[in-house]
Each structure stands twice: as C-alpha cells, then as structure tokens.
Amino acid sequence: MDLVIGIPAYNEENNIASIILKLQKITNQIIVCDDGSTDMTAEIAEKLGVIVIQHEKNFGYGAAIRSIFQKTKELNFDILVTFDADGQHRVSDIQTVVEPIIKNIADIVVGSRFLKSGKNEVPDYRKFGIKIITKITNVSLNEKLTDSQSGFRAYSRKALSELFPSDYGMGVSTEILIKASNKGLKIAEVPIKILYEGETSTHDPVSHGVSVILSTMKFISIEHPLKFYGMPGIVLSVIGLFFVVWTMQYFAEFDMFPPVLALISIGTTLLGVVFLVTGTMLYSLVNVVRERHNTK
C-alpha cells in the first residue's frame, strides 16, 4: 500500500530535521504542515525534500491535521500515518501502527501509550488528564479505547474519504474518533513506546486539558444529542417532580406554602424540560443536515 507520513509542526526547527531524516529511511513520502511557525521549520523541511504545507498563521493542531488530511486525499495515498514533530514517537513503531490497516482489520489505528510497553513512561499528570478525557470520549464510541489523545495514528483510504475534521485545536483527536465511530469505521489500538525525556511543553496542562474536555463535550452533544441532553433532562425532570410532590404534601399537611421547595421543584422541572426539548430539537436538526449531506 502507498504510505505517507504527515507531521503537524509548529516552531520545531530543533527537531524537524532529525525526525525527517529518520522517517526517510522507511519512506520518501512525507508531508509537513508548518502551522504558522516563526522559526525555520518550513525552510528546513523544504530543504530535506518533503512536501510542505504552510499556514499563514498559527491556527492550531486541528487545522494542521485537516490540511494533512486534504493533501493526502489530493495525492491519493492509501494510508496516512500522523507523527508528532516533538521527537517523542519512535519510527520503529510505524509498522506496528499500520499493520491492522494492511491486514484490513481496522480503518483507524491509534498508537496507545497505555498498552503494554509504553504505559509506565507517561508522566502522572499527563496520565491522569488523558484518562479522564478518554473516559468521556468512550461514552460516544463503539470501541472502548485507552488513549483517545494519541497523535500517533494510521488512517486507511476509507477513513480519509469519510472524515472531515473541523476542530482547529487539540479537540480534533476526539472529534475524529467520535465521527469515525458514528460512521461505523473500525477503530483499533496498538501499543507504542513514548519518549518523554527532557520534554518541554508550550501548553499549560490545566488549560489544555479543560479545552480538550470542552471540545470533546461539544462533539458528543452534536453527535449524540439525545444522550447528552436527554439523560440529564430525564434526571432533572424526575427530581423536579419529586420536589413538586414534596411541596404539595407539605402544603396539605401544614397549610403553609414552602417557598424553597417550590423554587427547587419549579427550577429543576423547567431545566429538565429545557434539556429534553434541546436534545430533541438538536437531534432533529442533526439528522436533517446528515440527510441533505448524504443526498449530495
């Protein structure tokens, strides 16, 4: 199969050359998306003879992934492997990641840091955040994953043709998985080894984690509105009705109107109804959009 490796990069002049040279030992088909770097990332990549996509400014990781997807489809490659530019991935793991696609076992393969060999190398604060995000993501997936945020992935031609990432930020990792699962694409995980020695991150882990969780919840609400809004709506409605009954019983027994109980009953009931109506309306809207898209 015709394999291409896509590298999203932002200010990676210190790492990009060594990574490209290592990758060129297994393939000359490499795409680097320079996401508005202010250093020599693009120039170095161009001199090494790879395909370079340049963004006029720093749009975000998701925008780089989308550009790589588009270029891969334009050049008609069979398999895309996305590979981070920070030097934390091993070139030797690429064969492991693409093998399920070559064997037609999966459409998307995620290199997991928490399966076998790599799980003990991840710093505790990263492990905690990734596991929370993965648990939230798994609510909307048919396959339950261990590492929804890994950027080391392989995509088949089928997956590339059916997926159109829209998120500009780190939430794109979750977006792709949720959309793929809804389209019935097969997702698999394989173990990879991650190298965190001497890592430096430009992202604050708290703000980064919160932004990814919010993005994840956004896509869950769009792809599964009845589940996202309906379940809380039912719970709130039941709680509201409970307080309504309690309020009526209190009034009947003491001939007094309990304002606190009444406010709670009214508030929770109305909120529950709002959630149910929102879920129903969004579900209908999403299905109309999907039907129009499928008829084009």
VEXZALUM-228689 format. One record per residue: residue in three letters; x, y, z of N, C-alpha, C in turn. Coordinates in steps of 0.05 Angstrom, whole numbers, plus 5000, padded with zeros to 4 digits. Example, Ala and Ser with C-alpha at 12.3 -4.5 7.8 and 13.67 -1.06 7.14 Angstrom:
2
ala526448865156524649105156526449345156 ser525749555142527349795143525850015157 
% end
This chain:
296
met501749765000500050005000501750255000 asp500750474988502150724986501950885012 leu504050905027504051025053505251305053 val503951485067505051755071505051815101 ile507051965110507252045138506752345140 gly504852425156504152705160505052805187 ile506453035186507553145211506453435215 pro504753475235503953745242506153875258 ala506954115251509354235264508954535269 tyr509754615293509754905300512254965315 asn513955135304516555205316518154965326 glu518654785307520054535313522754525298 glu524054755295526654755280528754585293 asn528554545319530554385333530154085329 asn527754005322527153715320526553625292 ile525553795275524353715249526353565231 ala528853665230530853545212531453255220 ser531953205245532652935254530352745250 ile527852845255525452675251525152595221 ile525352795204525052745175527252545166 leu529652585174531852415165531352125175 lys530352085198529651815208527351695192 leu525351865186523051765171523751695142 gln525651845131526451795103527851535099 lys528651405121529851135119527650925112 ile525150995117522950805110521150905088 thr521051165083519451275061520251555054 asn520051625029520551905020517952065018 gln515751935024513152065022512452175049 ile513152425053512752565079511452835074 ile509452895090508153165089508553305115 val509653545114509953705138508053945136 cys506353975155504654215156505754405176 asp506954625166508054835183505855025191 asp504955005216502655155225503355435234 gly504355595215504955875221507355915239 ser509455745236511855765253513256035249 thr514556125270516156375268519056315266 asp519756055265522555975262523055855235 met525055685232525955575207524755305201 thr522655225214521454965210520854905181 ala519455075167518655035139521055025121 glu522955205125525355215108527054955110 ile527354865135528854615139527454375125 ala524854365129523354145116523554145086 glu523354385074523454415045526254325035 lys528354395049531054325040531454025041 leu529953885058530253595060528453455040 gly527053605023525653485000522953375006 val521653445028518953345034516853535025 ile514353445024512153625017511553805041 val511454065036510954255058508454415053 ile506654415072504254585072504854805092 gln504455055084504955275102502355435108 his501755455134499455625142500555905147 glu498956105139499856385142500156475171 lys498756335189499056395217498456135233 asn498856145259498455915276495555875281 phe494355685267491455635270490955425292 gly492755235296492355035316492854755305 tyr493154565323493854285316491654165298 gly489154215304486954115288487054205259 ala487754465256487954575229490154445213 ala492354375227494654245213493853955205 ile492453825223491453545216489553555192 arg487853755192485953775170487353825143 ser489453995143490954055119492453805109 ile493453645129494853395122492853195110 phe490453185121488353005110487753085081 gln487353345077486653435050488853385030 lys491353425037493553375019493853075013 thr493452915033493652625030491552525010 lys489052625012486952554994487552654966 glu488552894964489253014939491352854924 leu493352744938495452594926494852294924 asn492452214934491351944931493051734944 phe493951774969495451574984493451374996 asp494451135001492750925013492550945044 ile494851015056494951025085496351275094 leu495251405114496551635126497251575155 val499751625162500651605189501251885199 thr499951965221500552225233502652185255 phe504752355254507052315271507852585283 asp508052605309508552855322511452945316 ala511753215317514353335310516153385334 asp515353305357516953365381518953155389 gly519252945373521252745378520452535398 gln517952515406517152325426516252055415 his515852045389515051795377517351645364 arg517251385364519351215353518551135324 val520451175306519951095278519450795276 ser520750645294520450355293517550255299 asp515850435311513150365317511250395294 ile512150515272510350575250509250315238 gln510950115235510049855224507849735241 thr508149765268506149665286503449805283 val503550065278501150225275499650175249 val501150125228499850095201498949805196 glu500049615211499449335206496549265206 pro494849355226492049285225490549385200 ile491549615189490249715165491149545141 ile493649475139494649305118493149035118 lys492548935141491148675144488048705142 asn487148965138484349025135482748965161 ile484148995184482848945210481549205220 ala482649435212481649695223481849905201 asp480250115205480350355188482050575200 ile482150575227483750765242485250615264 val487750665266489350535287490650745305 val490250725330491250915350493650795364 gly495950925364498150835380497750905409 ser497250715426496650765454499050765472 arg499250965489501350985509500750815534 phe498450695534497650545558497150245554 leu498250145532498149865527500949745529 lys501349565547503949425549506349605552 ser507949625531510649735533510850025541 gly508850185533509150475538507850585562 lys506250425576504550545597505950665621 asn508350565627509750665650511450915645 glu511650995620513351225612511951495614 val509251495616507751735615507751875642 pro508452135644508352275669505552255682 asp505552245708502952205723500852425716 tyr501752675714499752885709498552855682 arg500152765662499052715635497252475635 lys498052265649496452025650493752075662 phe493652235683491052295696489252445677 gly490252655664488652815646487652655622 ile489452495610488852335586486652135593 lys486852005616484851805624482151925628 ile481952165639479452305643478152365615 ile479752475598478752545571477952295556 thr479452085559478851835545476251715555 lys475751725581473251625593470851775581 ile471152045579468952205568468552135539 thr470752095524470552035496469251765491 asn469951565508468851295505465851275507 val464651475519461651485521460451475493 ser461851595474460751615447462051425427 leu463651235436465051055418463950775420 asn463950625398463250345398465450185411 glu467950245403470250115415471250285439 lys471950155460472950295484476050315482 leu477050555482479950605479481250655505 thr483950645505485550715528486950985525 asp487151075500488651325495487451485472 ser485451635478484051785456485552025447 gln487652105461489152355454491752305440 ser492452055434494952005420494852115392 gly497052255384497252365357498552175338 phe499551955347500851755331498651555321 arg497751595296495551445286495951365257 ala494451175248494451095219491551105210 tyr491151205185488451225173488451085146 ser486350935141486050805116484950995095 arg484950915070483751085049480751135055 lys479450925064476550945070476051155092 ala477751145113477451335135477951625125 leu479951655109480651915099478452035081 ser477051855066474951955048472452035063 glu472051915087469551965101469752165124 leu472152245131472552415154473452695145 phe472152905157472853175150473153335177 pro475553335188476053465214475353765212 ser474153875234473454155234474654305257 asp475254165279476354295302479154405297 tyr479754655305482354775300484354695321 gly483454615345485254565367485754275372 met486654205397487253935404484853755405 gly482453875405480053715406479553555381 val481153605360480853455335481353155339 ser483053075358483552795364480952655372 thr479452785389476852665398474852685375 glu474752905362472852945340472952725320 ile475452655311475852455291474752185301 leu475352115326474451855337471451845338 ile470152055348467252055350465852035323 lys466852185304465652175277466151905264 ala468551795268469151535256467351315268 ser466951325294465251125307462351145297 asn461351385294458651425284458351335255 lys460451345240460351245212460850945209 gly461250815232461750535231464550445223 leu466350635224469150565217470450405240 lys472050215233473350045254475750185266 ile475850205292478050335306479450125323 ala482050125321483649945337485950085351 glu487049965372489350075386491649875385 val494049985384496449815387498349955406 pro500049805420501949935439504250065425 ile504950305435507350445425508950525450 lys511450585444513250685465513550985461 ile513251135483513451425481515851515497 leu517251725486519651825498519252105509 tyr519052125536518552385548521052515560 glu523352395555525752505568526252795558 gly526552975578527253245572525153395557 glu522553315560520453445545519953725554 thr519253895536518354165542515754215528 ser513854305542511154355530510554645531 thr509354735509508455015507505655055518 his504354835525501554845535501454825565 asp499854995578499354955606497554715608 pro498354505624496854255625493954295634 val493354475652490654515662488854635640 ser489754865629488154995608487954815584 his490054675577489954495554487954275559 gly487954155583486153935589483254035589 val482754265600480054375601479054425573 ser480754545555479854605528479154345513 val480754135517480253885503477653755514 ile477153765540474653665551472253815540 leu472454075539470154235529469754165499 ser471854135484471554065456470353795453 thr471153605470470053335470467053335475 met466353485495463453505503461853635480 lys463053825466461753955444461053755422 phe462953585415462453395394460653165403 ile460753095428458852895439455953005437 ser455653265444453053385443451953405415 ile453653435395452853455368452153175356 glu453952985362453652725350451552555365 his451252595391449352445408447652635425 pro446052805412444553005428442452885447 leu441252665440439252545458440552435483 lys442952315479444352205502445552435519 phe446652635506447952855520445953035535 tyr443753105523441753275535439353115547 gly438652895534436352745543436552615570 met438852485575439152355601439152555625 pro440752775623440552975645437753085647 gly436453125624433653225624431753055639 ile431952795634430252605648430752605678 val433352605685434052605714433052855728 leu433453095715432553345727429453355729 ser428153245709425153245709424153065732 val425452835736424552655758425052795785 ile427352925788427953065812425953295817 gly425253435795423353655797420653555806 leu419753335794417153215801417153125831 phe419453015839419652935867419153175886 phe420453405879420053645896417253765893 val416053725870413253815867411453665886 val411753405886410153235905410753315934 trp413253355940414053425967412753695975 thr412753885956411654145962408654125967 met407253965951404353925954403753785981 gln405353585988404853446013405353636037 tyr407453796035408053996057405654186060 phe404654286038402454476039399954346050 ala399454096042397053956052397253896082 glu399653846092400053766120400154006138 phe401554226130401954456148400354706140 asp398954686117397354916107399155156103 met401655106096403555316090404955256064 phe405655466049406955436023409955466027 pro411555246023414455256027415855376002 pro416755626004417955755980420455625970 val422155525988424655395979424055145963 leu422354975974421654725960420354785933 ala418654995933417255065909419155165887 leu421155325895423155425876424855195865 ile425555015883427154785873425554615853 ser423054565860421354405843420954535816 ile420354795816419954935791422454945774 gly424755015788427255045773428254795761 thr428254575776429254325765427454215744 thr424854245747422954145727423254295701 leu423454565702423754725678426454665664 leu428554635681431154575669431154305655 gly429754115668429553845655428053855629 val425954015628424454045603426154185581 val427654385590429354525571431454335559 phe432654165576434553975566433253775546 leu430853685553429553485536428753615509 val427753855509427053995485429554055468 thr431654145481434154195467435253945453 gly435253725468436253475457434553385433 thr431953405435430153325413430553505388 met430653765393430953945370433753915356 leu435853885373438453845361438653575346 tyr437453375357437353115344436053135316 ser433753275315432353305290434053465270 leu435253685280436953855263439353705252 val440653555269443053405260442253195239 asn439953065242439152865223438352985196 val437153225197436453365172439053435157 val441053545172443553615159444953375147 arg444853145162446152905152444752795127 glu442052805127440552715104441252875079 arg441453145083442053315060444853265050 his446753215069449453155062449652895046 asn448152695055448252435042446952425015 thr445152615009443852624983445452774963 lys447552914971449153064952451052884937 
% end
